[in-house]
Amino acid sequence: MTAPLLSVRNLSAGFVAGGRVLTAVDGVSFAVGAGETLALLGESGCGKSASALALMRLLPPGGRMLGGEVHFAGQELFSLPEAVMRDVRGSGLAMIFQEPATSLNPVLTVGRQIGEALARHVGLSGAAARARAQELLAAVGIADAARRLDEYPFQLSGGMKQRVMIAIALAADPRVLIADEPTTALDVTIQAQILDLLAQLQRERGMGMLLITHDLGVVAKMAHRIGVMYAGELVEVADREEFFTRPQ
């Protein structure tokens, strides 16, 4: 068996509240291989998103790392300087956040926001960056991509905003994509389109994917393996077929 792209061991994290730290992620371990989708499944507040933010070292100000290791591409991420970690985010690990309306900058054009990712991780600028941004928008299924580059997020529908988020995440050709509830804010038809798009891009690029969701329908469609979280702990890990036929 080949080594996984991403390996998480005994990850623990919490949040400061009332002068003490409340544990939100309690000793979670999992791995994601190339071309594989691992779904973290669980109810709201069980620690799914906190796990993803912790492994990316993106916990909010009240967040605290309490222990564990994250290995990616031969590096232990928690031991890296922040300057090096910034290079890993985007070019190695990329994340699509839950709500594109709050993740996109409302005062910058779509092209500018994709261009920032290209400049930071690929070293492209000017006409080359614009051409690549247009290619990325076309790749995620946005029609008339050249015109959309000069539009602002408020001019786009919810589904198009989510596609722009995916384009930004894919700008540096990451090896692992973390998708945090990528279809929560979308209607059923657009949700199906976004999931099909993610599956297609994964096949084309051979990416590993960590999919965070509370939706069993999404899990049935997308996941190769499923990890069930409850109260900050990973209580079950199984292949998709085993999960749906013999759940623990």
C-alpha positions as CSV (number, residue, x, y, z in Angstrom):
1,M,0.0,0.0,0.0
2,T,1.4,3.4,-0.9
3,A,1.9,6.0,1.8
4,P,-1.1,8.4,2.3
5,L,-0.7,12.0,1.1
6,L,-2.1,13.3,4.4
7,S,-1.8,11.6,7.8
8,V,-3.4,12.9,11.0
9,R,-2.5,11.3,14.3
10,N,-4.1,12.0,17.7
11,L,-5.2,15.5,16.7
12,S,-6.6,17.5,19.6
13,A,-7.8,21.1,19.7
14,G,-10.0,23.3,21.8
15,F,-11.4,26.8,22.3
16,V,-11.0,29.2,25.2
17,A,-14.3,29.9,27.0
18,G,-14.8,31.4,30.4
19,G,-11.1,31.2,31.3
20,R,-10.7,27.5,30.4
21,V,-10.1,25.5,27.3
22,L,-13.0,23.3,26.1
23,T,-11.9,20.4,24.0
24,A,-13.5,20.4,20.5
25,V,-11.3,17.7,18.8
26,D,-10.2,14.8,21.0
27,G,-7.5,12.5,19.7
28,V,-8.6,12.2,16.1
29,S,-6.6,10.1,13.6
30,F,-7.1,9.5,9.9
31,A,-5.3,9.4,6.5
32,V,-6.2,10.4,3.0
33,G,-4.6,8.8,-0.1
34,A,-4.2,10.1,-3.6
35,G,-7.4,10.0,-5.6
36,E,-9.4,9.0,-2.4
37,T,-12.2,10.8,-0.7
38,L,-12.5,10.5,3.0
39,A,-15.8,12.0,4.4
40,L,-15.9,13.3,7.9
41,L,-19.5,12.8,8.8
42,G,-21.3,14.1,11.9
43,E,-23.8,16.5,13.4
44,S,-23.2,20.2,13.8
45,G,-20.8,20.9,16.6
46,C,-19.1,17.5,16.6
47,G,-15.7,18.8,15.6
48,K,-15.5,18.2,11.9
49,S,-14.7,21.7,10.8
50,A,-12.5,22.3,13.8
51,S,-10.4,19.3,12.8
52,A,-9.9,20.7,9.3
53,L,-9.0,24.2,10.6
54,A,-6.6,22.7,13.2
55,L,-4.7,20.5,10.6
56,M,-4.4,23.6,8.4
57,R,-3.2,25.7,11.4
58,L,-6.1,28.1,10.7
59,L,-7.9,28.0,14.1
60,P,-9.5,31.4,15.1
61,P,-8.0,33.5,17.8
62,G,-9.8,31.6,20.6
63,G,-8.6,28.2,19.3
64,R,-5.8,26.2,20.9
65,M,-3.8,23.2,19.6
66,L,-3.7,20.6,22.3
67,G,-1.7,17.9,20.7
68,G,-1.2,15.6,17.7
69,E,0.8,15.4,14.5
70,V,-0.1,16.1,10.9
71,H,2.2,14.7,8.2
72,F,2.0,15.9,4.6
73,A,4.5,15.3,1.8
74,G,7.1,14.2,4.2
75,Q,6.7,17.2,6.5
76,E,5.3,17.5,10.0
77,L,3.1,20.5,9.6
78,F,2.9,21.6,13.3
79,S,6.7,22.0,13.4
80,L,7.0,24.3,10.3
81,P,7.5,28.0,10.6
82,E,4.4,30.0,9.6
83,A,6.1,31.3,6.5
84,V,6.7,27.8,5.2
85,M,3.1,26.8,6.2
86,R,1.7,29.5,4.0
87,D,3.4,27.8,1.0
88,V,1.9,24.5,2.0
89,R,-1.6,26.0,2.2
90,G,-2.7,26.4,-1.4
91,S,0.1,24.6,-3.2
92,G,-0.1,21.4,-1.1
93,L,-3.3,21.5,0.9
94,A,-6.2,23.7,-0.2
95,M,-9.6,24.4,1.5
96,I,-13.0,25.3,0.2
97,F,-14.9,26.9,3.0
98,Q,-18.5,26.5,4.0
99,E,-20.0,29.8,2.9
100,P,-18.6,31.5,-0.2
101,A,-20.5,34.7,0.4
102,T,-18.4,35.4,3.5
103,S,-15.2,33.8,2.2
104,L,-14.9,35.9,-1.0
105,N,-13.8,39.5,-0.7
106,P,-16.8,41.7,-1.7
107,V,-14.6,44.6,-2.9
108,L,-12.2,42.7,-5.2
109,T,-13.1,41.3,-8.6
110,V,-13.2,37.6,-9.2
111,G,-10.0,37.8,-11.4
112,R,-8.1,39.7,-8.7
113,Q,-8.9,37.1,-6.1
114,I,-7.9,34.2,-8.3
115,G,-4.8,36.2,-9.3
116,E,-3.7,36.6,-5.6
117,A,-3.6,32.8,-5.3
118,L,-1.7,32.5,-8.6
119,A,0.8,35.2,-7.6
120,R,1.4,33.7,-4.1
121,H,1.8,30.0,-5.1
122,V,2.6,29.8,-8.8
123,G,4.4,33.1,-9.4
124,L,2.1,34.3,-12.2
125,S,1.1,37.9,-12.7
126,G,-0.2,40.2,-15.4
127,A,-1.6,38.7,-18.6
128,A,-0.3,35.2,-17.8
129,A,-2.2,35.2,-14.5
130,R,-5.4,36.5,-16.2
131,A,-5.2,33.8,-18.8
132,R,-4.7,31.1,-16.2
133,A,-7.6,32.5,-14.1
134,Q,-9.9,32.4,-17.1
135,E,-8.8,28.8,-17.7
136,L,-9.7,27.9,-14.0
137,L,-13.1,29.6,-14.3
138,A,-13.8,27.6,-17.4
139,A,-12.6,24.4,-15.8
140,V,-15.1,24.8,-12.9
141,G,-18.0,25.3,-15.4
142,I,-18.4,29.1,-15.4
143,A,-19.6,30.3,-18.8
144,D,-18.2,33.4,-20.4
145,A,-15.2,33.2,-18.1
146,A,-13.4,36.2,-19.5
147,R,-16.3,38.6,-18.6
148,R,-16.8,37.0,-15.1
149,L,-13.1,37.9,-14.2
150,D,-14.1,41.5,-14.0
151,E,-17.2,41.0,-11.9
152,Y,-17.6,41.2,-8.2
153,P,-19.0,38.4,-5.9
154,F,-22.3,40.2,-5.4
155,Q,-22.9,39.9,-9.2
156,L,-22.7,36.1,-9.0
157,S,-25.3,33.5,-7.9
158,G,-24.6,31.2,-4.9
159,G,-23.6,28.3,-7.2
160,M,-21.2,30.6,-9.2
161,K,-19.6,31.9,-6.0
162,Q,-18.9,28.3,-4.9
163,R,-17.4,27.6,-8.3
164,V,-15.1,30.6,-7.9
165,M,-14.1,29.3,-4.4
166,I,-13.2,26.0,-6.0
167,A,-11.2,27.8,-8.8
168,I,-9.2,29.7,-6.1
169,A,-8.6,26.4,-4.2
170,L,-7.4,24.7,-7.4
171,A,-5.2,27.6,-8.6
172,A,-1.9,26.0,-7.3
173,D,-2.9,22.4,-8.2
174,P,-3.0,21.1,-4.6
175,R,-2.5,17.5,-3.8
176,V,-5.2,17.4,-1.1
177,L,-8.5,19.4,-1.2
178,I,-10.4,19.9,2.0
179,A,-14.1,20.7,1.2
180,D,-16.0,21.9,4.3
181,E,-19.7,21.5,3.7
182,P,-19.2,22.7,0.1
183,T,-22.9,22.5,-0.9
184,T,-24.7,23.6,2.4
185,A,-25.9,26.9,1.1
186,L,-27.0,25.6,-2.4
187,D,-30.3,24.3,-3.7
188,V,-30.5,20.6,-4.6
189,T,-29.9,21.0,-8.3
190,I,-26.8,23.2,-7.9
191,Q,-25.6,20.9,-5.1
192,A,-25.5,18.0,-7.5
193,Q,-23.6,20.0,-10.1
194,I,-21.0,21.1,-7.6
195,L,-20.5,17.5,-6.3
196,D,-20.2,16.2,-9.8
197,L,-17.6,18.9,-10.6
198,L,-15.5,18.1,-7.5
199,A,-15.6,14.4,-8.4
200,Q,-14.5,15.1,-12.0
201,L,-11.7,17.5,-10.9
202,Q,-10.5,14.9,-8.4
203,R,-10.4,12.2,-11.1
204,E,-8.5,14.4,-13.6
205,R,-6.0,15.6,-11.0
206,G,-5.6,12.6,-8.8
207,M,-6.2,14.7,-5.7
208,G,-7.0,13.3,-2.2
209,M,-10.1,14.9,-0.8
210,L,-11.3,15.4,2.8
211,L,-15.0,16.1,2.6
212,I,-16.7,17.5,5.6
213,T,-20.5,17.0,5.7
214,H,-23.6,16.0,7.8
215,D,-25.4,14.8,4.7
216,L,-25.6,11.0,4.1
217,G,-26.7,11.6,0.5
218,V,-23.4,13.5,-0.2
219,V,-21.5,10.7,1.6
220,A,-23.1,8.0,-0.5
221,K,-22.3,9.9,-3.7
222,M,-18.8,11.0,-3.0
223,A,-16.9,9.1,-0.3
224,H,-14.6,6.1,-0.6
225,R,-14.2,5.9,3.1
226,I,-16.3,7.5,6.0
227,G,-15.2,8.7,9.4
228,V,-18.1,9.3,11.8
229,M,-17.4,12.1,14.4
230,Y,-19.3,12.5,17.7
231,A,-18.5,14.9,20.5
232,G,-15.0,15.6,19.2
233,E,-14.0,12.0,18.7
234,L,-13.8,9.8,15.6
235,V,-16.1,6.9,16.6
236,E,-16.2,4.8,13.4
237,V,-14.1,4.6,10.2
238,A,-15.3,2.3,7.4
239,D,-15.4,1.8,3.6
240,R,-18.5,3.2,2.0
241,E,-20.1,-0.2,1.3
242,E,-19.4,-1.5,4.8
243,F,-20.7,1.8,6.4
244,F,-24.1,1.6,4.7
245,T,-24.5,-2.2,5.0
246,R,-23.1,-2.8,8.5
247,P,-22.9,0.6,10.4
248,Q,-21.5,0.4,13.9
